[in-house]
């Protein structure tokens, strides 16, 4: 937490496409300007709540970090918007709806078929 508190820019270079990176929620809750690879940018809006760069593009990733380090106003604006987004109850309702729909699809596909069993008396 001490390191995050002292950071001007938080980064998430992960390129995976599944799950929600918990570190991203921590960055947002801390009100930090965030640079994220597209695969780990769940919940971010480019230029609004963070900077999103293409997966695997190290030059764009580094460039976005440098731009934010040079622009305190942009860091403040993005950090404030990220914090507001993570605190918005409506956003969490949408997340819960998405999670519930995923569970319903998975359970529907993997529902075990019931086979009648004769019981001896």
LINVEN-V297326 format. One record per residue. N is the residue number from 1. RES is the residue in one letter. SS is DSSP state (h for helix, s for strand, l for the rest). PHI is phi in degrees with one decimal (NA if undefined). OMEGA is omega in whole degrees, -180 to 180 (none if undefined). Layout:
BEGIN
n:N res:RES ss:SS phi:PHI omega:OMEGA
n:N res:RES ss:SS phi:PHI omega:OMEGA
END
This chain:
BEGIN
n:1 res:X ss:l phi:NA omega:180
n:2 res:X ss:h phi:-60.2 omega:180
n:3 res:X ss:h phi:-66.3 omega:178
n:4 res:X ss:h phi:-64.8 omega:179
n:5 res:X ss:h phi:-59.0 omega:-178
n:6 res:X ss:h phi:-85.5 omega:-177
n:7 res:X ss:l phi:-80.2 omega:173
n:8 res:X ss:l phi:-86.6 omega:-179
n:9 res:X ss:s phi:-135.8 omega:176
n:10 res:X ss:s phi:-105.5 omega:-176
n:11 res:X ss:s phi:-125.5 omega:176
n:12 res:X ss:s phi:-139.5 omega:-177
n:13 res:X ss:l phi:-81.9 omega:-177
n:14 res:X ss:l phi:-56.9 omega:-178
n:15 res:X ss:l phi:-109.7 omega:179
n:16 res:X ss:l phi:-62.6 omega:-178
n:17 res:X ss:l phi:-111.9 omega:-179
n:18 res:X ss:l phi:-111.9 omega:178
n:19 res:X ss:l phi:77.5 omega:179
n:20 res:X ss:l phi:-120.1 omega:-178
n:21 res:X ss:l phi:-64.1 omega:-179
n:22 res:X ss:h phi:-62.0 omega:179
n:23 res:X ss:h phi:-61.9 omega:178
n:24 res:X ss:h phi:-64.3 omega:176
n:25 res:X ss:h phi:-62.2 omega:178
n:26 res:X ss:h phi:-63.0 omega:179
n:27 res:X ss:h phi:-61.6 omega:-179
n:28 res:X ss:h phi:-63.7 omega:-180
n:29 res:X ss:h phi:-62.6 omega:179
n:30 res:X ss:l phi:-79.6 omega:179
n:31 res:X ss:l phi:71.0 omega:-178
n:32 res:X ss:l phi:-93.7 omega:168
n:33 res:X ss:s phi:-68.9 omega:-173
n:34 res:X ss:s phi:-123.7 omega:168
n:35 res:X ss:s phi:-115.6 omega:-177
n:36 res:X ss:s phi:-135.0 omega:170
n:37 res:X ss:s phi:-68.6 omega:-175
n:38 res:X ss:h phi:-52.8 omega:-178
n:39 res:X ss:h phi:-67.6 omega:180
n:40 res:X ss:h phi:-115.1 omega:-175
n:41 res:X ss:l phi:-95.6 omega:-180
n:42 res:X ss:l phi:-56.3 omega:177
n:43 res:X ss:l phi:85.9 omega:178
n:44 res:X ss:l phi:-94.1 omega:172
n:45 res:X ss:l phi:-120.0 omega:-175
n:46 res:X ss:s phi:-58.0 omega:179
n:47 res:X ss:l phi:80.9 omega:-179
n:48 res:X ss:l phi:-112.2 omega:-179
n:49 res:X ss:l phi:-114.8 omega:180
n:50 res:X ss:s phi:174.7 omega:174
n:51 res:X ss:s phi:-112.6 omega:-180
n:52 res:X ss:s phi:-112.7 omega:179
n:53 res:X ss:s phi:-121.1 omega:-180
n:54 res:X ss:l phi:-60.3 omega:177
n:55 res:X ss:l phi:-56.4 omega:175
n:56 res:X ss:l phi:77.5 omega:-179
n:57 res:X ss:l phi:-95.0 omega:-176
n:58 res:X ss:h phi:-62.2 omega:-179
n:59 res:X ss:h phi:-66.3 omega:178
n:60 res:X ss:h phi:-66.3 omega:-180
n:61 res:X ss:h phi:-62.7 omega:179
n:62 res:X ss:h phi:-63.0 omega:180
n:63 res:X ss:h phi:-62.4 omega:179
n:64 res:X ss:h phi:-65.3 omega:178
n:65 res:X ss:h phi:-63.9 omega:-179
n:66 res:X ss:h phi:-61.7 omega:179
n:67 res:X ss:h phi:-57.1 omega:-180
n:68 res:X ss:h phi:-69.4 omega:178
n:69 res:X ss:h phi:-63.5 omega:-180
n:70 res:X ss:h phi:-88.0 omega:-173
n:71 res:X ss:l phi:-127.9 omega:-178
n:72 res:X ss:h phi:-62.0 omega:179
n:73 res:X ss:h phi:-64.2 omega:179
n:74 res:X ss:h phi:-64.4 omega:178
n:75 res:X ss:h phi:-59.9 omega:-179
n:76 res:X ss:h phi:-64.0 omega:-179
n:77 res:X ss:h phi:-62.3 omega:-180
n:78 res:X ss:h phi:-65.1 omega:180
n:79 res:X ss:h phi:-63.6 omega:179
n:80 res:X ss:h phi:-64.9 omega:179
n:81 res:X ss:h phi:-66.7 omega:179
n:82 res:X ss:h phi:-64.7 omega:179
n:83 res:X ss:h phi:-63.2 omega:179
n:84 res:X ss:h phi:-62.0 omega:-180
n:85 res:X ss:h phi:-65.1 omega:-178
n:86 res:X ss:h phi:-73.7 omega:179
n:87 res:X ss:h phi:-89.5 omega:-176
n:88 res:X ss:l phi:-75.0 omega:-180
n:89 res:X ss:h phi:-59.7 omega:-180
n:90 res:X ss:h phi:-62.9 omega:179
n:91 res:X ss:h phi:-62.5 omega:-179
n:92 res:X ss:h phi:-69.0 omega:176
n:93 res:X ss:h phi:-61.6 omega:178
n:94 res:X ss:h phi:-64.3 omega:179
n:95 res:X ss:h phi:-62.2 omega:-180
n:96 res:X ss:h phi:-62.9 omega:177
n:97 res:X ss:h phi:-62.2 omega:180
n:98 res:X ss:h phi:-65.7 omega:180
n:99 res:X ss:h phi:-63.5 omega:180
n:100 res:X ss:h phi:-61.9 omega:180
n:101 res:X ss:h phi:-66.1 omega:177
n:102 res:X ss:h phi:-64.5 omega:178
n:103 res:X ss:h phi:-59.0 omega:-180
n:104 res:X ss:h phi:-63.0 omega:178
n:105 res:X ss:h phi:-65.0 omega:-178
n:106 res:X ss:h phi:-63.4 omega:-179
n:107 res:X ss:h phi:-66.2 omega:179
n:108 res:X ss:h phi:-67.2 omega:179
n:109 res:X ss:h phi:-75.6 omega:-174
n:110 res:X ss:l phi:-104.6 omega:-179
n:111 res:X ss:l phi:-65.3 omega:-179
n:112 res:X ss:l phi:-68.8 omega:177
n:113 res:X ss:l phi:-79.9 omega:179
n:114 res:X ss:l phi:-83.9 omega:179
n:115 res:X ss:l phi:-113.3 omega:-180
n:116 res:X ss:l phi:-62.1 omega:180
n:117 res:X ss:l phi:-123.3 omega:177
n:118 res:X ss:l phi:-80.0 omega:180
n:119 res:X ss:l phi:-108.7 omega:179
n:120 res:X ss:l phi:-77.8 omega:179
n:121 res:X ss:l phi:-101.4 omega:none
END
